[in-house]
């Protein structure tokens, strides 16, 4: 594993793997460490659940793989009150076909060692079971949501179940409306630990609607509500408000024109599930589809942040990632286009809030940007959308690749220390302390040379070198 970290766009951390990575969930632990969960693919039909733990600055702590011989997908991670880690996903066990998929939960200790692993086949054994999201209750029991798919007709039923702290099944329920295709994707808890499930219903020959269901801890279904407009409503995420109500974030398409798709925030009653109001998110481009939203978070001041991908120029097929920050009434506080697009093969999939209102975003870089099939990328932002400006570059204590003089008057030399390395440089990038790309050089002629920063303002810069072997090194230099 190669680790890149630094001010190269401050707090961007890349964790490279020999095989492809798919990030699916992220959480801040009680001690401020960060846990990123996803799946690592080897060949078609063979994948492992994969977890990376880093500290609050992005320094690597450990990486573990879990699961059986064939298809293992990790979709959700969490931490209980004893600092053990819970993992939820899907496994095909020792069968290669997805038709044999079952729900899987694991509990591992803070070092990543497995405490228990349980597989669940809920209801009809001919149907594929999967977990999309988990949450942990105060007694360390676990509630999970997902779906149960019938591959004979490709119809799904929404699953919700709860297990005790040892993984023993306490109850489960299936949401199954005749003639509909239902899948749950998220679960949240309110202050009383009532359970809210978010999903979607594919109604044949009609539309896609959003479904929200409420259960108490004992598994009693209290209400089920659906929300839809004539064409499509796609669920994005749920939040529990301090007034006891629930926020539903969705993408709504009002007509056949794709440009009519908009992000909507709807507040619903936790007592009845009825809609109280619907607030369209401010529009910043011609194509505001929210289906590609990374997520949304409620901050400690009760303001809301959404990060999502937008096709800023319609027809270009490139997502530009933007951060929208607004108050509970939908009034804009801040809007910022982030310096990420899918044009540079970066795809963001999940986000979480830290205890100090920073935002963690995890995703993937693909192919040529990683020198592997894909790699995991982690970013930390302030609530204003700026990169967290801490500088930390681990694993560079061996001065085998030299950057000198440092401090510099603007002329910086780089070379391998004699006898320590001969790897060829594929490219290097120079970033300012605010994350701005100052210079990019691809395929430099030599493995030693000069970088001219004489016209750059005094300050701290990070120079990121990518070698043709796939190795990455980041070095910081002070320009006086």
N, C-alpha and C positions, 0 to 999 in steps of 0.2 A: 504494500500500500504506500502510495506517495501522498504526502500532505502538503497542501499549499495554504498559507494563511498570511495575511498581512494587511497593509493599508492599500493593497491593490484592489481598489474600491473597498475602503475600510470595512473590516469584518465581512469578507467573503472567504469562505473556507471550502476547498474542494477536496473530496476524499476519493481517490481513484482506485478502481478495482479492475481486476483482470477481465471481468465480464460486466454485462450491462446492469445498471442500477435503476430502480424505480422507487422514488420517495413517496410515501403515502401518508405519514402522520408525524407530528412533531410535538413535543411537550417540554416545558421547563420543570425540572424536578425540585423537590423541597430545598435541596442544598445549592440550587441555582445551576446545576449541571443541565445539559440539554440532551435529550434523547430523540433520535431520528429513526423511524422504522420504515421498512419497505421490503422490496424483494430483489434478489440478485439472480438473473437468468444465466444459464450455462448454454444449453442447446434447447431446441424446441421441445416443450413438455417437461423440462427439468429446471426447477428453480428452487431457491431456498429463501425462507424468511430471514431478513438481515436487520441487525440493529447496530447503530453506532452511538456511542456515548462520548460526549466532549464536555469540557468545562465551560464556564460562562464566557470565556474568551475564545472558544473554538478549539482549544488544544485537545488533541485526540487522547482518549482514555482507553477505550476498548471497542472492538468490533466482534460480533458473534453471529453465527448462522444457526438456524433452527429448522426443524421439520423432518419429513420422511424422504423417501428416495426420489420422488418425482415432483409433482406440481405443488409448491408451497407458496402462498401469497400472504404477506403481512399487510394489514390495512389499518390497524389501530394500536396505539401504545398508551400506557398509563402507569401511575405509581400509587400504591396503597399507603396507609398510614405507618407501616413498618418499613418503608422505603424499598419494598420489593416492587418489581416491575411486572406488569401484566401485558400480554401480547395477544391480539386477536386477529384471526384471518381464516384462510381456507386451505385445505390440503386434499390432494388426491391419494395420499398415503403411498402405497407401493403399486398403485395403478397409474398408468400414464394418461388415461382419458379424463377430461374434465367432467364427464358424466358421473364419475365416482366421487365428486367433491363433497367434503364434509366440513363443518365448522370446527375450528381448532382454537383452543385457549392454552396459554402457557403462563406460568408464574416463574420468574427467575429472580435471583438475589441481586443486590447492588453490583456485584462483580460479573453478572451475566450468567452464572451457573444455574441450570434448570432445577427448580424445586418440584414442579409437577407439569405434566403435559396431558391434556384431555381432548378427545375427539368426540363430537356430538353429531348424531344423525337424528334430527327432530322430525317425528311423524313418519310419513311414507318413505320407506327405504329406497324407493326407485327414484327419488328426487335429489338433486344436487343441493346441498346446504352451504351457505357462505356467511361470513361475518363482515360487515362493513365498518362498524364502529362499536366501541365499548366505553363504558363509564364505570367508576368504582364508587360504591356507597360507603358511608361512614363506618359500617361494620366489616369493611373489606370484601364484601360480596361484590359480584360483577354482573352488570346488565349488558347484554349485547343485542344488536339489531343487524339484520341482513335480509337475505331472501332464500326461498326454496324454489328452485327452478325445475320444471318438468320439460325435459329435452324432447319429449314426443310432440309437444305443441309449442314449445318455447315460451310458455306462460309461467309467471312467477307469483309467489305469495310472500307477503311481508312477514318476516320472523322476528320475534322478540323473546328473549329468555333471560333468566337470572340463575346464577350459580353461587354457591357459598364460597368461603375463603379457601376451601380445599378443592374447588372445581366441581362439586356435586350439584346436579341439576335440582333447582328448587321449583321452577315453573317455566312453562313456555306458552306462547300464544301465536296463532297464525292469522294474519289479516287476509281474508280471501273473499272478495266480492265477485259473484258470478259474472263471467264475461269480461273481467278486467285482468290486467297484468300489473302487479304491485311489487315494488321493491323498496325497502328502507335503506337509507344511506347514513343517517346520523341519529344519535340519541343524546339528550341532555337531561340533567336533573335540576329541579328547583330547590329552594331552601328547605322544603319539607321532604325532599328526596322523592317527589313524584317523578314519573318517567315520561318523557315526551319523545316520540319517534317521528322523524321527518323522512318522507319518501316521495315517490311519484307513482301515478297510475297511468298506464297506457291504455286508453279506451279505444277499442277497435273502431276504425272508420270515423273517428271523431277527433280526439285531441289528447294531449298530455296534461294532466292536472297534478297539483301538489296535494299530498295527504299529510295530515298531522294527527297523531293518536296519543292519548294520555292514559297512563296506567298508574295505579298506586304501587307501593313496594310489594304488596302481596300478589300482584299480577292481575288485579281486577281492572278491566278496561272501563274507563270513566267516560270517554267520548272519542269519536273519530270525526274529523272534518276534512273536506276537500275544498280546494280553491282553484278556480279556473276562469279563463276568459275564452272567447270562441276558438282560439287556435291552440296555443301552448303556454303552459306554466311549468318551468323546470325548477326544482328545489335547489337551493345553494347551501343554506345553513340556518341554524336556530340559535337564539340567545335567550337566557332567562333574565328578565328585568328585575330591578330592586323593588318595583311596585307589585311584583307577583305575576305580571303578565309575561307573554312570550313574544319575541320578535322573530318573524319569518323572513328570510332573505331569499328572493326568488328572481328568476329571469322570466319576463312576460313578453310573449309575442302577440301583438294585437291584430295583425293581418298577414297576408301572404308575402308582404314586403319584408325581407330580413332586417331592413333598417328600422322596422317598427319594434324590434326586440329591445326591452329596457330592463334595468335593474329596479326592483321594487322592494321596499321594506314595509312589511305589514305587521301591526301590533294586534295580537289576538288575546282574548280573555282566557286566563288559565282555568276559570270555572266552567265556562261553556264551550270554549274553542271558537266563539264567534269573532269575526273581524271587527276591530274597533276603529281602525283607520289604515289607510294605505298611502305611503309616502314615496313618490317616484324619486329615485336618486338623481341629483343634478347631472345633466348631459354635457359631455366635454368633446364629443366627436360625432361623426355622422353614423357611427355603427356601434351602439352601446350594448351589445349582447352581454348579459351578465352570466350566461351559462358557463363561461370560462373563468368565473371568479375563483381566485385562490381561497378566499374565505372572508369573513368579517369578524371583528372583535369589538367588544364593549370595553372602553377604557375606564379607569378609576373615577374620572370626572363625568361619567355617563355619556360621553361622546362616543361616536362609532367610527371605525375605520374599515373600509373595504379595499382589498387589493385584487385586481382582476386584469385579465388580458383583453385588449380591445383591438379590433381590426381598424386601426386609426384611419387608414386609407382604404376605402372599400374596394375589394377586388384584388388587393395586393397580396392577400393571404399571409400577412405577417402580423403577429400579435405584438402590440406594444403594451407594456405593463404599467398600470397607473395606480396611485394610491389616492383614495378619496376619504376625507376626514370631515364629518359634519356632526352637528348636535342632534339631540333627540327630535327636534322639530324639522329636521332635514335641511337646516340652513348650513351653507358651506363654511367650514373653518379653514380648510386647506385642500388644495388639489395639486398633485405632483406627478409628472411622468417620470417613471424610474428608468435608469439607464440599462434596461434589459429588453431585448426583443427576441422573438423566435428566429429572427434572421441570423443570430449568432448561436443558434442551436441550444438556447437556454429555455427550459420549460419549468414553470413554477407550479407546484401541485398542492401545497399545504402550508398553513400559517398558524401561529399561536402567539399569544401575548405573554410577556414576562411579568413578574411581580412589580417591576418598576416601569411598566407601560412601554417597554421596547417591543418591537415586533420581530418575530423569528419567521423566516420564510425558507422552505426547503424545496428543492427540485432537482432537475437533472440537466447536465450538459451532455450533448450527444457527439459521437463519432470523432471528427477531426479535432475538436476542441479539447478532447481528453486523451487522445492517442489510445483510447479503448473504445468499446462500443457505447458506453455512457458512464458518467460518474455522478456522485451525489454532490450537491452544492448547498451550502448553508449561508444565509445572509441575516445580519441583525441590523434593524433600522430603528431610529427614533420615531416617535409618533408624528413628527414633522416630515418624515420621509427621508431623513438624512442618514448616511451610514454612521454607525457607532464608531467613534474615532480612536478607539484604543488600538495600539500597535503591538503585535506580538508575533514573532516568527519562530516557531519551534523547530527543533532538529537542524539548526543552522550553526551550532556551536563549533562544528568542524569547519575550519576556514579553508575548505578545499577549493571553493570557488570564490575568488577574490574580487572585491569591488574597492577601488582606491583611487586617489586619497579620499578619506572620509573623516571629517568634513572636507568639502570640496569647494573650489571657486566656480564650479560649473562644468569642468572637464573631468569626466569619470572614466577610469579604465576598468576593464574586466578581463579576467583570465583565470584558468585553472592554476592552482598552486602546483609547482613542478612535481611531476610524478604521481599526482593524486587523481587525475581524471582526463579523459580524452573525448567525452561525449560531445556530439555535434549539437549546436543550438538550432532549434527550429524557428524560434522567434523570441523577441522580448518586447515588453510593454513597460512604459513609465507612467506612474500615476502620482497625482498630487495628494496632499493630505486630506482633500475633500472628495477624493475618489475620481477626479477628472483624468481622463486619459490624455497624457501630454505627448506621447510619442509611441509609435508602433513600428517595429522593424521585423520583417519576415525574411528568413533564410539569410542571415548575415554571412558574409564571405568567409569569416574566420571564427575560431572559437576563443579569440581574444581580440579586443578592440577598444574603441573609445566611444562614449556617449556624450554628446554635447548638450549640456544644460545651462550654458552660459547666459542664455536669454531668459531663463526661468526665474521667477521671483525667489528670494531666499525662503527656505523652509525645508520640510521633511518630505522626501519622495521615496516611493517604493518602486523597485525595478524587478519585474517578474520575468524569469527566464524559463522557457519551455524547451526541453531537449527532445531530440528525435527518438530517444528511447522511451519517452513518455514521462520522464522525471521532470519535476518542476522545482525551482528554487526561487524564493523571493528574498531580496535584500533591500534594506533601507539605507538611504544616504542623505546627509545633511548638506544642503547648498547654502553657502554663506554669502 
